[in-house]
Amino acid sequence: MKHWVYLAAISLMVSFTAHASNWNGEVLAEGLNVPWGLSYVGNNRVLVSEKDGTVGLLNLNNNSYSAIGSHPNVRVSGQGGLLDITQSPFDHQQIYFTYAKQVGKAIETTLSTAKFTQGQLSEWRDLLTTHSGSDGGRHFGSRITFDNQSLYFSVGDRGERSNGQNLATHAGTILRVTPAGQAVADNPFVADGGVKPEIWSYGHRNPQGLFFDKAKNQLWSIEHGPRGGDEINLIEKGANYGWPLTSHGKEYWGPIKVGEAQEKEGINAPKKVYVPSIAPGSLILYRGDTHPQLNGKLLAGALKLTHINILTLQGNEVVSEQRILEQLGERIRDIETLPNGEIIFSTDSGKIYRLTGGQ
């Protein structure tokens, strides 16, 4: 029996390696300052948020890249800076950003907008400055996604574990707001005094991938665990995802488990756990014909383990995993699907790629 299992494992490994090696990346731009977010804005152009506050425009017709401005209030500190960027599906001239902002002694994840017309950005304004009270440089989140009427964005626990279960702060949560940045009327905690009304779910450590699948009306997230224990979660209204009460990870300083248990009653369990950690930077659910073998699958960018992580779903369960582009050795930060079904991704080394191959 052991011999059969060993041979099966070797066979699976050979099959996996052969298939994974067919994928590659075509460099579209390079020399950027940590291109944190990508957003298609029409006419074969992509807006890019660089961590240092720069906003750039990539022309896919000729792969030319130019800076078109910078966010006026970005505080670069540790993991913080200019974070995600997303075109509004409701008003294509409106661009949403998340970024780290100095607020007194604290540094807070903030949602803002600007108007994008004739290749330029104007009318910058903040919509929601979240509250954590932390002056540290860790765990800001933050990705943006939309359902048919609302905007979701994620906020990390800011390096303070107790924030995960403290609903008096925005830290360690996924928020749901109107396009104007206000709490949506049917959010789960709107009527609860002392709870931030923008909160949609809580108990998160540092969710840096967030994607709303309109085909199934489902919200998916991926978050950094401690040493081991990165999680993919299917997000439900008002649900608790456990941090720091539950975790599959260990302390950085020793082989000590974090939390009270891996799972606990009343806490939503993850759909996928990574041990060891891959350090996830983004998440999409691909729906397209350009890469039919990826259709309906989750794709996550891995930072520490430098690959794109492909997850096959059966219903709402993750049933298999594939790792591609390990040969690039790149910390993959953001992944986006273009309207034509192509996939582009950015890396911390300052490059933007187009995904190629896979046949």
C-alpha positions as CSV (number, residue, x, y, z in Angstrom):
1,M,0.0,0.0,0.0
2,K,2.8,2.4,0.9
3,H,4.6,1.5,-2.3
4,W,1.4,2.4,-4.3
5,V,1.0,5.7,-2.5
6,Y,4.6,6.5,-3.2
7,L,4.3,5.8,-6.9
8,A,1.1,7.7,-7.1
9,A,2.7,10.7,-5.5
10,I,5.7,10.6,-7.9
11,S,3.3,10.3,-10.9
12,L,1.3,13.3,-9.7
13,M,4.5,15.3,-9.1
14,V,5.7,14.5,-12.7
15,S,2.3,15.4,-14.2
16,F,2.1,18.6,-12.1
17,T,5.7,19.7,-13.1
18,A,5.2,19.0,-16.8
19,H,1.9,20.9,-16.8
20,A,3.1,23.8,-14.7
21,S,6.2,24.4,-16.8
22,N,4.1,25.3,-19.8
23,W,3.2,28.6,-18.2
24,N,5.3,31.8,-18.5
25,G,5.2,35.5,-18.3
26,E,5.8,38.2,-20.9
27,V,7.2,41.4,-19.4
28,L,5.1,44.5,-20.3
29,A,6.7,47.1,-18.1
30,E,9.6,47.2,-15.5
31,G,11.4,49.6,-13.2
32,L,8.3,50.5,-11.1
33,N,8.2,51.0,-7.3
34,V,6.3,47.9,-6.1
35,P,3.2,48.0,-8.5
36,W,0.7,47.2,-5.8
37,G,-2.5,47.4,-7.8
38,L,-3.7,47.1,-11.5
39,S,-7.0,48.3,-13.0
40,Y,-8.1,48.2,-16.6
41,V,-9.7,51.5,-17.6
42,G,-10.6,51.1,-21.2
43,N,-8.9,51.7,-24.6
44,N,-6.4,49.0,-23.8
45,R,-5.0,50.9,-20.9
46,V,-4.2,49.9,-17.3
47,L,-3.9,52.2,-14.3
48,V,-1.2,51.1,-11.8
49,S,-0.7,52.1,-8.2
50,E,2.9,52.1,-7.0
51,K,3.6,51.8,-3.3
52,D,5.5,55.1,-3.1
53,G,2.3,56.9,-4.1
54,T,2.9,57.1,-7.9
55,V,0.0,56.4,-10.2
56,G,1.0,55.2,-13.7
57,L,-0.7,54.4,-17.0
58,L,0.3,51.3,-19.0
59,N,-0.7,51.3,-22.7
60,L,-1.1,47.7,-23.8
61,N,-0.9,48.7,-27.5
62,N,2.8,49.4,-27.3
63,N,3.6,48.6,-23.7
64,S,4.6,52.1,-22.9
65,Y,4.4,53.2,-19.2
66,S,4.3,56.7,-17.8
67,A,3.6,58.2,-14.4
68,I,0.5,60.5,-14.6
69,G,0.5,61.7,-11.0
70,S,0.8,60.7,-7.4
71,H,-1.6,60.3,-4.5
72,P,-1.4,63.5,-2.3
73,N,-1.5,61.9,1.1
74,V,0.3,58.6,1.1
75,R,2.3,57.7,4.2
76,V,4.9,55.0,3.2
77,S,5.7,53.0,6.4
78,G,6.7,49.4,6.5
79,Q,4.0,47.5,4.5
80,G,2.0,50.7,4.1
81,G,1.9,53.1,1.2
82,L,-0.4,53.4,-1.9
83,L,-2.2,50.1,-2.0
84,D,-5.0,49.0,-4.3
85,I,-6.5,50.8,-7.3
86,T,-9.8,50.0,-9.0
87,Q,-12.0,51.6,-11.6
88,S,-15.6,52.1,-10.4
89,P,-18.1,49.8,-12.3
90,F,-20.8,52.4,-11.7
91,D,-18.9,55.5,-13.0
92,H,-15.9,54.8,-15.2
93,Q,-14.4,58.2,-14.5
94,Q,-14.2,57.4,-10.8
95,I,-11.1,55.6,-9.6
96,Y,-10.9,54.1,-6.1
97,F,-7.7,53.8,-4.0
98,T,-6.8,52.4,-0.7
99,Y,-3.7,53.8,1.0
100,A,-1.9,54.3,4.3
101,K,-2.6,57.8,5.8
102,Q,-1.1,59.6,8.8
103,V,-3.9,60.5,11.2
104,G,-2.3,62.2,14.2
105,K,0.1,59.6,15.6
106,A,-1.8,56.7,13.9
107,I,-1.5,55.4,10.4
108,E,-4.8,54.3,9.0
109,T,-6.0,52.4,5.9
110,T,-8.1,54.9,3.9
111,L,-10.5,54.6,1.0
112,S,-10.3,57.5,-1.5
113,T,-11.2,58.5,-5.0
114,A,-10.1,60.6,-7.9
115,K,-11.5,61.5,-11.3
116,F,-9.8,60.0,-14.3
117,T,-10.3,62.0,-17.6
118,Q,-8.2,62.6,-20.6
119,G,-5.3,60.5,-19.1
120,Q,-5.1,62.6,-15.9
121,L,-6.3,62.3,-12.3
122,S,-8.0,65.1,-10.5
123,E,-10.5,65.9,-7.6
124,W,-8.8,63.7,-5.0
125,R,-10.9,63.1,-1.9
126,D,-11.0,60.7,1.0
127,L,-14.2,58.7,1.5
128,L,-13.5,56.7,4.6
129,T,-10.5,56.8,6.9
130,T,-10.7,53.6,9.0
131,H,-9.9,53.5,12.7
132,S,-7.4,51.3,14.4
133,G,-5.4,53.7,16.5
134,S,-2.1,51.9,15.5
135,D,1.1,53.7,14.6
136,G,2.8,50.6,13.3
137,G,3.7,49.7,9.7
138,R,2.1,46.2,9.4
139,H,-1.1,44.6,8.1
140,F,-2.9,47.4,6.3
141,G,-4.8,45.0,4.0
142,S,-6.0,46.1,1.4
143,R,-7.9,45.1,-1.7
144,I,-11.1,46.5,-3.3
145,T,-13.9,44.7,-5.0
146,F,-17.6,45.4,-6.0
147,D,-20.9,43.6,-6.0
148,N,-23.8,45.0,-8.0
149,Q,-24.3,48.1,-5.8
150,S,-21.6,48.2,-3.1
151,L,-17.8,48.3,-2.5
152,Y,-15.9,46.0,-0.3
153,F,-12.3,46.6,1.0
154,S,-10.2,44.8,3.5
155,V,-8.2,46.1,6.5
156,G,-5.6,44.1,8.4
157,D,-5.4,43.8,12.1
158,R,-2.5,46.4,12.0
159,G,-0.2,44.0,13.9
160,E,-2.4,44.0,17.0
161,R,-4.1,40.7,17.4
162,S,-6.9,41.8,19.7
163,N,-8.2,44.0,16.8
164,G,-9.4,40.8,15.1
165,Q,-12.3,40.4,17.6
166,N,-12.8,44.1,18.5
167,L,-15.7,45.5,16.5
168,A,-15.1,48.9,17.9
169,T,-12.3,49.3,15.3
170,H,-12.1,48.6,11.6
171,A,-8.9,46.7,11.9
172,G,-9.0,42.9,11.1
173,T,-12.2,43.3,9.0
174,I,-13.7,43.3,5.6
175,L,-15.9,46.5,5.1
176,R,-18.9,47.0,2.8
177,V,-19.8,50.6,1.9
178,T,-21.8,52.5,-0.7
179,P,-19.9,54.1,-3.7
180,A,-19.8,57.2,-1.5
181,G,-18.0,55.4,1.3
182,Q,-20.9,55.2,3.8
183,A,-22.1,52.1,5.6
184,V,-24.7,50.1,3.6
185,A,-28.1,50.1,5.3
186,D,-28.4,46.3,5.5
187,N,-24.9,45.7,6.8
188,P,-24.9,43.2,9.7
189,F,-23.9,45.6,12.6
190,V,-25.5,48.9,11.5
191,A,-28.0,48.8,14.5
192,D,-25.4,47.7,17.1
193,G,-24.1,50.6,19.2
194,G,-20.3,50.6,19.6
195,V,-19.7,48.5,16.5
196,K,-18.3,50.1,13.3
197,P,-21.3,50.0,10.9
198,E,-19.1,49.5,7.8
199,I,-18.0,46.0,9.0
200,W,-19.2,43.1,6.9
201,S,-17.0,40.3,8.4
202,Y,-14.3,40.2,11.1
203,G,-11.7,38.0,12.7
204,H,-9.2,38.5,9.8
205,R,-5.4,38.9,10.2
206,N,-4.3,40.6,7.0
207,P,-6.5,40.0,4.0
208,Q,-4.6,41.2,0.9
209,G,-6.8,39.4,-1.7
210,L,-10.5,40.1,-2.2
211,F,-12.7,39.2,-5.1
212,F,-16.5,39.3,-5.6
213,D,-17.6,36.6,-8.1
214,K,-20.7,38.1,-9.8
215,A,-21.5,34.8,-11.5
216,K,-22.3,33.2,-8.1
217,N,-22.7,36.3,-5.9
218,Q,-19.9,35.1,-3.7
219,L,-17.1,37.1,-1.9
220,W,-13.8,35.3,-1.6
221,S,-10.7,36.5,0.4
222,I,-7.2,35.3,1.0
223,E,-5.2,36.4,4.1
224,H,-1.8,36.1,5.6
225,G,-1.6,33.8,8.6
226,P,1.3,33.8,11.1
227,R,4.0,31.3,10.5
228,G,1.9,28.9,8.5
229,G,-1.9,29.2,8.3
230,D,-2.6,31.5,5.4
231,E,-6.3,31.2,4.6
232,I,-8.7,31.3,1.8
233,N,-12.2,32.2,3.1
234,L,-15.7,32.4,1.5
235,I,-17.0,35.5,3.2
236,E,-20.5,35.6,4.6
237,K,-22.4,38.5,6.1
238,G,-21.6,39.2,9.7
239,A,-19.4,36.1,10.1
240,N,-16.4,35.7,12.4
241,Y,-13.3,34.1,10.8
242,G,-11.5,33.6,14.0
243,W,-8.3,35.6,14.3
244,P,-6.7,35.4,16.8
245,L,-8.9,32.9,18.6
246,T,-8.4,30.3,15.9
247,S,-5.4,29.8,13.6
248,H,-3.5,27.0,11.8
249,G,-0.3,28.9,12.3
250,K,2.5,29.0,14.8
251,E,4.4,31.7,16.6
252,Y,7.4,33.2,14.8
253,W,9.6,32.7,17.8
254,G,9.0,29.0,18.4
255,P,6.9,25.9,17.6
256,I,3.9,27.2,19.7
257,K,0.4,27.2,18.2
258,V,-1.4,30.5,17.8
259,G,-4.9,30.8,19.2
260,E,-7.1,28.5,21.2
261,A,-7.7,25.9,18.4
262,Q,-7.6,25.5,14.7
263,E,-11.4,25.5,14.5
264,K,-14.1,26.5,16.9
265,E,-17.9,26.6,17.1
266,G,-19.4,29.8,15.9
267,I,-16.3,30.6,13.7
268,N,-16.3,30.1,10.0
269,A,-13.5,27.7,9.0
270,P,-11.3,28.5,6.0
271,K,-11.8,26.7,2.7
272,K,-8.0,26.3,2.2
273,V,-5.1,26.6,4.6
274,Y,-1.4,26.9,3.5
275,V,1.2,25.3,5.7
276,P,3.9,26.5,5.1
277,S,2.7,30.0,4.3
278,I,2.8,31.2,0.7
279,A,2.3,34.9,1.8
280,P,-0.6,35.8,-0.5
281,G,-0.8,39.2,-2.2
282,S,-4.0,39.0,-4.3
283,L,-6.9,36.8,-5.4
284,I,-9.2,36.5,-8.4
285,L,-11.7,34.0,-9.6
286,Y,-11.0,33.7,-13.3
287,R,-13.9,33.5,-15.8
288,G,-12.8,33.6,-19.4
289,D,-12.1,31.8,-22.6
290,T,-8.5,32.9,-23.2
291,H,-7.2,30.4,-20.6
292,P,-10.1,27.8,-20.6
293,Q,-8.1,25.5,-18.2
294,L,-8.4,28.3,-15.6
295,N,-12.1,29.0,-16.0
296,G,-13.9,28.9,-12.7
297,K,-10.7,28.6,-10.7
298,L,-9.2,30.9,-8.0
299,L,-5.8,32.4,-8.7
300,A,-3.7,33.8,-5.9
301,G,-0.4,35.7,-6.1
302,A,2.3,34.3,-3.7
303,L,4.9,36.7,-2.3
304,K,7.2,34.5,-0.1
305,L,6.9,31.4,-2.2
306,T,7.0,33.3,-5.5
307,H,4.4,31.7,-7.8
308,I,0.8,31.9,-8.9
309,N,-1.4,29.5,-6.9
310,I,-4.2,27.9,-8.8
311,L,-7.1,26.4,-6.9
312,T,-9.8,24.2,-8.4
313,L,-13.2,24.4,-6.8
314,Q,-15.9,21.8,-6.5
315,G,-19.0,23.7,-5.4
316,N,-17.6,25.9,-2.6
317,E,-14.8,23.6,-1.7
318,V,-11.1,23.7,-2.8
319,V,-10.3,20.3,-4.2
320,S,-6.8,20.7,-5.7
321,E,-3.9,23.1,-6.0
322,Q,-1.4,23.9,-8.7
323,R,1.7,26.2,-8.6
324,I,2.9,27.9,-11.7
325,L,5.6,30.5,-12.6
326,E,8.0,29.4,-9.8
327,Q,10.8,29.7,-12.4
328,L,10.4,33.5,-12.5
329,G,11.4,33.8,-8.8
330,E,9.0,36.8,-8.5
331,R,7.0,38.0,-5.5
332,I,3.6,38.2,-7.3
333,R,1.6,41.1,-5.9
334,D,-1.5,41.7,-8.0
335,I,-3.4,39.6,-10.6
336,E,-6.1,41.0,-12.9
337,T,-8.2,39.7,-15.7
338,L,-8.6,42.0,-18.8
339,P,-11.9,42.2,-20.7
340,N,-10.5,40.0,-23.5
341,G,-9.7,37.3,-20.9
342,E,-6.0,37.8,-20.8
343,I,-4.4,37.8,-17.3
344,I,-1.8,40.4,-16.2
345,F,0.1,40.5,-12.9
346,S,2.6,42.7,-11.1
347,T,5.6,41.8,-9.0
348,D,7.4,43.5,-6.1
349,S,10.6,43.7,-8.3
350,G,8.8,46.4,-10.3
351,K,7.5,44.5,-13.3
352,I,4.2,43.9,-14.9
353,Y,3.7,40.7,-16.9
354,R,1.1,39.1,-19.2
355,L,0.5,35.4,-18.4
356,T,1.4,33.2,-21.5
357,G,1.4,29.5,-22.3
358,G,-0.5,26.9,-20.4
359,Q,-1.6,24.9,-23.5
